[in-house]
Amino acid sequence: MTSLRNGTLSDLTARELHAILKLRVDVFVVEQQCPYPDVDDRDAEPTTVHMWLAADDGRPLCVLRILQDPDAAVIGRVATAQDARGHGYAARLVAAALERIGDGPVRIGAQAYLEEWYQQFGFQRTGPNYLEDGIPHLPMRRPGSAG
């Protein structure tokens, strides 16, 4: 059993924030061996929404954040705990994020191997691959209902 949770930084408890950041560091910094500052000032912006699926014990199984840029919402920091993969948690969370965002345009900087996976949500490649922390990524966008 899982529960969908979300909130801005001011809505999160210290324990929730710690668990979200720990999962991101476990995946991006440790597992993917990318020593970079995962915690950035965008986490604390008042419009940033942190979303996660929590196990019965409250442990985050999958996390992401939604940023607001002038031209589009941005989904980022999508991470699933290693022992929680293969259960559709990331798909469920991305779908919930898109539902929360609504019909507006959405951007994502996806790891290149996930291009087809993000296409199922309406994302389309918008440019060439690029390296981010030594990992191939590509820019993708889901157009808004107005195009």
N, CA and C of each residue as an Amber inpcrd file, in Angstrom:
protein
   441
   0.8430000  -1.1750000   0.0000000   0.0000000   0.0000000   0.0000000
   0.8930000   1.2450000   0.0000000   0.5510000   2.2100000  -0.8150000
   1.3060000   3.4620000  -0.8670000   0.3390000   4.6320000  -0.7500000
   0.8700000   5.7770000  -0.3940000   0.0620000   6.9930000  -0.3630000
   0.8040000   8.0940000  -1.0990000   0.0420000   8.9110000  -1.8210000
   0.5970000  10.0460000  -2.5470000   0.6310000  11.2330000  -1.6060000
   1.7950000  11.8660000  -1.5220000   1.9540000  13.0350000  -0.6510000
   2.6030000  14.1560000  -1.4510000   2.3450000  15.3940000  -1.0150000
   2.9580000  16.5390000  -1.6890000   2.9140000  17.7510000  -0.7910000
   3.7750000  18.7070000  -1.1220000   3.7760000  19.9620000  -0.3970000
   4.9580000  20.8200000  -0.7850000   4.8460000  22.0880000  -0.4650000
   5.9710000  22.9980000  -0.6380000   6.9120000  22.7850000   0.5450000
   8.0660000  23.3900000   0.4920000   9.0410000  23.2180000   1.5650000
   8.4360000  23.5640000   2.9270000   7.6580000  24.6270000   2.9940000
   7.0770000  25.0360000   4.2770000   6.0100000  24.0620000   4.7770000
   5.4840000  23.2020000   3.8910000   4.4830000  22.2100000   4.2940000
   5.1120000  20.9290000   4.8350000   6.3700000  20.6790000   4.4890000
   7.0110000  19.4160000   4.8450000   7.5040000  19.4240000   6.2880000
   7.4160000  18.2650000   6.9080000   8.0460000  18.1280000   8.2210000
   9.5420000  17.9330000   7.9940000  10.3100000  18.1250000   9.0390000
  11.7580000  17.9020000   8.9300000  12.0460000  16.4600000   8.5360000
  11.2990000  15.5190000   9.0820000  11.4960000  14.0990000   8.7660000
  11.1670000  13.8070000   7.2940000  10.0840000  14.4060000   6.7740000
   9.7330000  14.2030000   5.3620000  10.8120000  14.7700000   4.4500000
  11.2520000  15.9880000   4.7350000  12.2980000  16.6040000   3.9210000
  13.5650000  15.7660000   3.9550000  13.9680000  15.3260000   5.1170000
  15.1600000  14.4960000   5.2460000  15.0240000  13.2310000   4.4010000
  13.8860000  12.5650000   4.4530000  13.6810000  11.3180000   3.7110000
  13.7100000  11.5550000   2.2020000  13.1030000  12.6450000   1.7430000
  13.1140000  12.9750000   0.3100000  14.5450000  13.2330000  -0.1590000
  15.2590000  14.0770000   0.5670000  16.6300000  14.4170000   0.1690000
  17.5490000  13.2090000   0.2600000  17.3530000  12.3470000   1.2490000
  18.1690000  11.1490000   1.3720000  17.9630000  10.2350000   0.1730000
  16.7220000  10.0430000  -0.2510000  16.4590000   9.2060000  -1.4220000
  17.1180000   9.7990000  -2.6660000  17.0150000  11.0980000  -2.8590000
  17.6430000  11.7210000  -4.0250000  19.1540000  11.5340000  -3.9990000
  19.7740000  11.7360000  -2.8560000  21.2240000  11.5480000  -2.7560000
  21.5900000  10.0790000  -2.9750000  20.8110000   9.1580000  -2.3980000
  21.0810000   7.7300000  -2.5910000  21.0820000   7.3560000  -4.0750000
  20.1330000   7.8990000  -4.8360000  20.0260000   7.5490000  -6.2560000
  21.0150000   8.3450000  -7.1000000  20.9600000   9.6630000  -7.0210000
  21.7280000  10.4890000  -7.9510000  23.2160000  10.5780000  -7.6060000
  23.5360000  10.7340000  -6.3440000  24.9270000  10.9500000  -5.9580000
  25.6480000   9.6300000  -5.7280000  25.0450000   8.7290000  -4.9590000
  25.7110000   7.4730000  -4.6070000  25.5810000   6.4410000  -5.7320000
  24.3470000   6.0470000  -6.0640000  24.1450000   4.9910000  -7.0620000
  24.6770000   5.3840000  -8.4420000  24.3500000   6.5980000  -8.8830000
  24.7780000   7.0250000 -10.2170000  26.1560000   7.6770000 -10.2010000
  26.7630000   7.7520000  -9.0560000  28.1200000   8.2620000  -8.8810000
  28.3120000   9.6500000  -9.5000000  27.3940000  10.5530000  -9.1640000
  27.4530000  11.9280000  -9.6600000  27.5780000  12.8840000  -8.4750000
  28.8050000  13.2090000  -8.1040000  28.9690000  14.1360000  -6.9820000
  28.6170000  15.5640000  -7.4020000  27.3870000  15.9450000  -7.1350000
  26.9240000  17.2860000  -7.4730000  26.0010000  17.7550000  -6.3520000
  25.7610000  19.0510000  -6.2670000  24.9040000  19.5580000  -5.1930000
  23.4190000  19.3370000  -5.5110000  22.9080000  18.1720000  -5.1290000
  21.5090000  17.8390000  -5.3920000  20.5620000  18.8330000  -4.7310000
  20.8680000  19.2150000  -3.5130000  20.0410000  20.1870000  -2.8090000
  20.4300000  21.5660000  -3.3260000  19.4720000  22.2180000  -3.9650000
  19.7550000  23.5450000  -4.5210000  18.6950000  24.5370000  -4.0520000
  18.8520000  25.7810000  -4.4320000  17.9190000  26.8120000  -3.9850000
  16.5160000  26.6260000  -4.5560000  16.3930000  25.8660000  -5.6350000
  15.0680000  25.6570000  -6.2380000  14.1630000  24.8360000  -5.3250000
  14.7590000  23.9690000  -4.4800000  13.9480000  23.1920000  -3.5300000
  13.1530000  24.0920000  -2.5950000  13.7010000  25.2470000  -2.2790000
  13.1000000  26.1390000  -1.2870000  12.2160000  27.2220000  -1.8930000
  12.1250000  27.2900000  -3.2180000  11.2530000  28.3120000  -3.8200000
   9.8180000  28.0820000  -3.3610000   9.0840000  29.1450000  -3.0750000
   7.7270000  28.9720000  -2.5370000   6.7700000  28.2570000  -3.4880000
   7.0650000  28.2570000  -4.7860000   6.1750000  27.5870000  -5.7430000
   6.5960000  26.1480000  -6.0450000   7.7470000  25.7170000  -5.5480000
   8.2030000  24.3510000  -5.7960000   7.3590000  23.3770000  -4.9840000
   6.8550000  22.3520000  -5.6790000   6.0600000  21.3230000  -5.0180000
   6.8690000  20.0300000  -5.0280000   7.0390000  19.4440000  -3.8570000
   7.6900000  18.1520000  -3.7150000   6.5880000  17.1070000  -3.6570000
   6.7160000  16.0630000  -4.4750000   5.7210000  14.9910000  -4.4750000
   6.4360000  13.6730000  -4.2390000   5.7600000  12.7650000  -3.5450000
   6.3500000  11.4490000  -3.3210000   5.2690000  10.4250000  -3.0320000
   5.6120000   9.1920000  -3.3400000   4.7950000   8.0550000  -2.9430000
   5.4510000   7.4630000  -1.7160000   4.6760000   7.2950000  -0.6620000
   5.2130000   6.7870000   0.5950000   4.6920000   5.3870000   0.8700000
   5.5610000   4.5650000   1.4340000   5.1700000   3.2390000   1.9000000
   4.3540000   3.4000000   3.1810000   3.7830000   2.3130000   3.6540000
   2.9880000   2.3610000   4.8820000   3.7610000   2.9390000   6.0630000
   5.0690000   2.7000000   6.0920000   5.8820000   3.2100000   7.1990000
   6.3220000   4.6610000   6.9890000   5.8780000   5.2830000   5.8940000
   6.2070000   6.6740000   5.6080000   7.4360000   6.8720000   4.7510000
   8.1910000   5.7930000   4.5140000   9.4120000   5.8910000   3.7050000
   9.0580000   6.2420000   2.2640000   9.7130000   7.2690000   1.6930000
   9.4680000   7.5850000   0.2820000   9.9780000   6.4620000  -0.6220000
   9.1210000   6.0260000  -1.5290000   9.4890000   5.0150000  -2.5150000
   9.9230000   5.6710000  -3.8160000   9.3140000   6.8040000  -4.1200000
   9.5940000   7.5360000  -5.3580000   9.3270000   9.0120000  -5.0740000
  10.1770000   9.8760000  -5.6250000  10.0550000  11.3120000  -5.3800000
  10.2110000  12.0850000  -6.6970000   9.7120000  13.3060000  -6.7000000
   9.9790000  14.2610000  -7.7710000   9.6630000  15.6420000  -7.2370000
  10.0310000  16.6400000  -8.0210000   9.6430000  18.0000000  -7.6770000
   9.1230000  18.6880000  -8.9230000   8.2450000  19.6500000  -8.7080000
   7.6910000  20.4690000  -9.7880000   8.1520000  21.9020000  -9.5530000
   8.8520000  22.4400000 -10.5340000   9.3050000  23.8310000 -10.4960000
   8.4200000  24.6560000 -11.4170000   8.3620000  25.9450000 -11.1550000
   7.6290000  26.8600000 -12.0270000   8.6090000  27.8090000 -12.6850000
   8.7850000  27.6620000 -13.9950000   9.5790000  28.5950000 -14.7780000
   8.6110000  29.4780000 -15.5660000   9.0670000  30.6080000 -16.0910000
   8.1530000  31.5040000 -16.7980000   7.4430000  30.8530000 -17.9940000
   8.1230000  29.9450000 -18.6960000   7.5450000  29.3760000 -19.9210000
   6.8520000  28.0380000 -19.7130000   7.0690000  27.3850000 -18.5770000
   6.5050000  26.0450000 -18.3760000   6.7630000  25.5760000 -16.9500000
   5.9940000  24.5930000 -16.5450000   6.3200000  23.8570000 -15.3220000
   7.4750000  22.9240000 -15.6800000   8.2720000  22.5420000 -14.6890000
   9.4140000  21.6600000 -14.9180000   9.3490000  20.5260000 -13.8980000
   9.2990000  19.2960000 -14.4000000   9.3680000  18.1360000 -13.5110000
  10.8270000  17.7170000 -13.4400000  11.3130000  17.5070000 -12.2350000
  12.7010000  17.1110000 -12.0750000  12.9290000  16.2800000 -10.8350000
  14.1750000  15.8220000 -10.7170000  14.6100000  15.0200000  -9.5690000
  13.7100000  13.8020000  -9.3550000  13.3070000  13.1690000 -10.4710000
  12.4970000  11.9520000 -10.3840000  13.4260000  10.8080000  -9.9740000
  13.1510000  10.2060000  -8.8310000  14.0070000   9.1330000  -8.3190000
  13.1580000   8.0900000  -7.6120000  13.5070000   6.8290000  -7.8300000
  12.8290000   5.7120000  -7.1740000  13.8620000   4.9330000  -6.3740000
  13.5030000   4.5900000  -5.1520000  14.4000000   3.7970000  -4.3100000
  14.7270000   2.4900000  -5.0360000  15.9620000   2.0610000  -4.9080000
  16.4250000   0.8810000  -5.6260000  15.5530000  -0.3420000  -5.3480000
  15.1450000  -0.5360000  -4.1160000  14.3400000  -1.7140000  -3.7780000
  12.8560000  -1.5500000  -4.1050000  12.4740000  -0.3970000  -4.6780000
  11.0730000  -0.1460000  -5.0230000  10.8450000  -0.0930000  -6.5350000
  11.8670000  -0.3710000  -7.3030000  11.7390000  -0.2930000  -8.7590000
  10.9580000  -1.4870000  -9.3110000  10.3280000  -1.2520000 -10.4640000
   9.6050000  -2.3240000 -11.1320000   8.1560000  -2.4770000 -10.6820000
   7.6640000  -1.5200000  -9.9040000   6.2880000  -1.5900000  -9.4090000
   5.3960000  -0.4910000  -9.9920000   5.9270000   0.3180000 -10.9140000
   5.1410000   1.3780000 -11.5310000   5.0130000   2.6430000 -10.6930000
   5.8140000   2.7650000  -9.6510000   5.7070000   3.9430000  -8.7880000
   6.0560000   5.2360000  -9.5160000   7.1080000   5.2170000 -10.3130000
   7.5050000   6.4390000 -11.0260000   6.4180000   6.8580000 -12.0110000
   5.8300000   5.9080000 -12.7200000   4.7530000   6.2370000 -13.6650000
   3.5620000   6.8340000 -12.9260000   3.2250000   6.2480000 -11.8070000
   2.1000000   6.7610000 -11.0150000   2.3860000   8.1780000 -10.5220000
   3.6170000   8.4230000 -10.1010000   3.9690000   9.7400000  -9.5730000
   4.0340000  10.7930000 -10.6740000   4.6200000  10.4460000 -11.8090000
   4.6720000  11.4070000 -12.9260000   3.2530000  11.7250000 -13.3970000
   2.3860000  10.7270000 -13.4890000   0.9960000  10.9670000 -13.8830000
   0.3080000  11.9030000 -12.8870000   0.5490000  11.7040000 -11.6000000
  -0.0440000  12.5740000 -10.5810000   0.4970000  14.0000000 -10.6980000
   1.7900000  14.1320000 -10.9950000   2.3740000  15.4660000 -11.1760000
   1.7540000  16.1700000 -12.3740000   1.5860000  15.4450000 -13.4650000
   0.9840000  16.0520000 -14.6570000  -0.4680000  16.4410000 -14.4050000
  -1.1710000  15.6290000 -13.6370000  -2.5540000  15.9750000 -13.2820000
  -2.5720000  17.2450000 -12.4360000  -1.6470000  17.3610000 -11.5180000
  -1.5660000  18.5560000 -10.6740000  -1.2420000  19.7880000 -11.5170000
  -0.3290000  19.6450000 -12.4790000   0.0750000  20.7660000 -13.3280000
  -1.0720000  21.2030000 -14.2280000  -1.8300000  20.2510000 -14.7340000
  -2.9430000  20.5810000 -15.6160000  -2.5170000  20.6340000 -17.0690000
  -3.1800000  21.4930000 -17.8400000  -3.0040000  21.5130000 -19.2910000
  -1.8500000  22.3770000 -19.7750000  -1.1090000  22.9820000 -18.8840000
  -0.0150000  23.8510000 -19.2960000   1.1780000  23.0650000 -19.8020000
   2.1180000  23.7500000 -20.4520000   3.3190000  23.0840000 -20.9530000
   4.2210000  22.6370000 -19.8030000   4.9260000  21.5250000 -20.0490000
   5.8140000  20.9560000 -19.0350000   7.1270000  20.5600000 -19.6950000
   8.2440000  20.9060000 -19.0700000   9.5610000  20.5010000 -19.5490000
  10.1690000  19.4870000 -18.6000000  11.0770000  18.6770000 -19.1460000
  11.8490000  17.7470000 -18.3250000  13.2000000  17.5390000 -18.9920000
  14.2410000  17.4170000 -18.1920000  15.5550000  17.0080000 -18.6830000
  15.6920000  15.5380000 -18.3420000  15.3790000  14.6800000 -19.2880000
  15.2980000  13.2370000 -19.0340000  16.6260000  12.5470000 -19.3060000
  16.9170000  11.5110000 -18.5200000  18.0450000  10.6630000 -18.8770000
  17.6870000  10.0180000 -20.2150000  18.6590000   9.9880000 -21.1230000
  18.4010000   9.6080000 -22.5090000  17.7320000   8.2400000 -22.6520000
  18.0930000   7.2860000 -21.8120000  17.5170000   5.9540000 -21.9570000
  16.0220000   5.9240000 -21.6070000  15.5050000   7.0010000 -21.0270000
  14.0930000   7.0650000 -20.6520000  13.2330000   7.8210000 -21.6560000
  13.7770000   8.1280000 -22.8280000  13.0210000   8.9100000 -23.8100000
  11.6720000   8.2720000 -24.1260000  11.6540000   6.9990000 -24.4860000
  10.3870000   6.3440000 -24.8270000   9.4560000   6.2720000 -23.6210000
  10.0140000   6.0740000 -22.4490000   9.1940000   6.0020000 -21.2450000
   8.4460000   7.3180000 -21.0330000   9.1250000   8.4650000 -21.1940000
   8.4670000   9.7610000 -21.0190000   7.4990000  10.0730000 -22.1610000
   7.7070000   9.4860000 -23.3290000   6.7840000   9.7110000 -24.4440000
   5.3700000   9.2460000 -24.1070000   5.2440000   8.2220000 -23.2590000
   3.9100000   7.7350000 -22.8880000   3.0850000   8.7940000 -22.1630000
   3.7460000   9.8210000 -21.6340000   3.0620000  10.9100000 -20.9410000
   2.8830000  12.1380000 -21.8350000   3.2240000  12.0100000 -23.1220000
   3.0570000  13.1140000 -24.0580000   4.2790000  13.9870000 -24.2410000
   5.4200000  13.6050000 -23.6370000   6.6450000  14.3840000 -23.8050000
   7.2670000  14.0800000 -25.1660000   7.8510000  15.1170000 -25.7680000
   8.5310000  14.9930000 -27.0530000   9.9190000  15.5980000 -26.9250000
  10.8650000  14.9740000 -27.6020000  12.2390000  15.5060000 -27.6310000
  12.2190000  16.8840000 -28.2750000  12.9980000  17.8120000 -27.6870000
  13.0660000  19.1730000 -28.2330000  14.4690000  19.5900000 -28.6250000
  15.4360000  18.6910000 -28.5320000  16.8000000  19.0490000 -28.8850000
  17.7200000  17.8530000 -28.7890000  19.0000000  18.0850000 -29.0350000
  19.9660000  16.9780000 -29.0140000  20.3130000  16.5430000 -27.5870000
  20.8680000  15.3580000 -27.4970000  21.3610000  14.8610000 -26.2070000
  22.4360000  15.8000000 -25.6730000  22.5820000  15.8140000 -24.3610000
  23.6300000  16.5730000 -23.6920000  24.0830000  15.7770000 -22.4760000
  25.2740000  16.0680000 -22.0160000  25.7730000  15.3980000 -20.8200000
  25.4850000  16.2580000 -19.5960000  24.9410000  15.6360000 -18.5710000
  24.7550000  16.2970000 -17.2850000  25.3700000  15.3800000 -16.2410000
  26.4190000  15.8500000 -15.6200000  27.1500000  15.0490000 -14.6320000
  27.5960000  13.7140000 -15.2010000  28.0050000  13.7360000 -16.4770000
  28.5240000  12.5380000 -17.1250000  27.4680000  11.5530000 -17.6040000
  26.1810000  11.8960000 -17.4720000  25.0870000  11.0070000 -17.8760000
  24.3550000  11.6400000 -19.0580000  24.1540000  10.8740000 -20.1600000
  23.4180000  11.4210000 -21.3090000  21.9710000  11.7710000 -20.9380000
  21.5950000  12.9870000 -21.2510000  20.2370000  13.4840000 -21.0440000
  19.7030000  14.0510000 -22.3570000  18.4230000  14.3470000 -22.3830000
  17.8410000  15.0450000 -23.5160000  16.7280000  15.9470000 -23.0190000
  16.5230000  17.0690000 -23.7130000  15.4240000  17.9620000 -23.3400000
  14.1150000  17.4380000 -23.9260000  13.0650000  17.4690000 -23.1180000
  11.7460000  17.0310000 -23.5720000  10.7070000  18.0340000 -23.0930000
   9.5990000  18.0710000 -23.8090000   8.5220000  19.0050000 -23.4810000
   7.1870000  18.3480000 -23.7960000   6.2490000  18.5510000 -22.9010000
   4.8500000  18.2080000 -23.1800000   4.1580000  19.5270000 -23.4540000
   3.6800000  19.7040000 -24.6910000   3.0460000  20.9880000 -25.0020000
   1.7860000  21.1890000 -24.1740000   1.4520000  22.4210000 -23.9480000
   0.1910000  22.7180000 -23.2820000  -0.9720000  22.5150000 -24.2350000
  -2.1680000  22.6180000 -23.7300000  -3.3550000  22.3860000 -24.5710000
  -3.4710000  23.4090000 -25.6970000  -2.8160000  24.5760000 -25.5290000
  -2.8250000  25.5930000 -26.5850000  -1.7100000  25.3500000 -27.5890000
  -0.9200000  24.2780000 -27.4050000   0.1310000  23.9730000 -28.3670000
   1.4360000  24.0570000 -27.7390000
